[in-house]
């Protein structure tokens, strides 16, 4: 929930959806401590669904508020900061000892910084894009990585330990970076292309539902890489324009 049209109001439906996201994140922590890593990963994904619903419902019903925004951030800190960090640590980072829990703390700190920046930017200058990787997407990468690795690799394989350690550092950087990510909240789709988009979304849903442990991770990881790729593309484009500008033409 990211608007402040009614700063002093508390709206029940969107706030309850936010609390459901918090509950899913807390359940993920309990499941991870009990060694149920698959259930912990699924709970983080469920928290992401509720997190998307609360903002959508608030905007559709005109029930956005400062209270809802602050509650959303506090719940996001648990569901998409603490829960995935603990899941990553307990599932794969414990063999690294101090370096493992420091990597998990770095992820939590990056999530806190990402949320603080998002709140300040939303109030000061609302944007249709995200600055830095959204923390629900970062948490989704961790959760789907657990599902993917559990389904593909041997549980005793060391691949998951190294790959997840690198992934945690990468996600921490991307959350606090200035790379732009599409928010999909304000899509301006021409009327003549809406049917094609609808068919495309159905096909995408079928693809993701065919084998979620194997398909969700590549899909969300592609979104994670979209920020650096677009930044590199923009930088190369600016260099190309600068090279052909009149001031840089050879005499």
Secondary structure, DSSP 4 states (H G I P E B T S, - for coil): ----SSTT---HHHHHHHHHHHHHHHHHHHHHHTT-HHHHHHHHHHHHHHHHHHHHHHHHHT---HHHHHHHHHHHHIIIIIHHHHHHIIIIIGGGTHHHHHHHHHHHHHHHHHHHHHHHHHHHS--SEEES--HHHHHHHHHHHHHHHHHHS-TT-SHHHHHHHHHHHHHHHHHHS--EEE--SS----GGGHHHHHHHHHHHHHHHHHSHHHHHHHHHHHHHHHHHHHHHHHHHHHHHHHHHSGGGS--
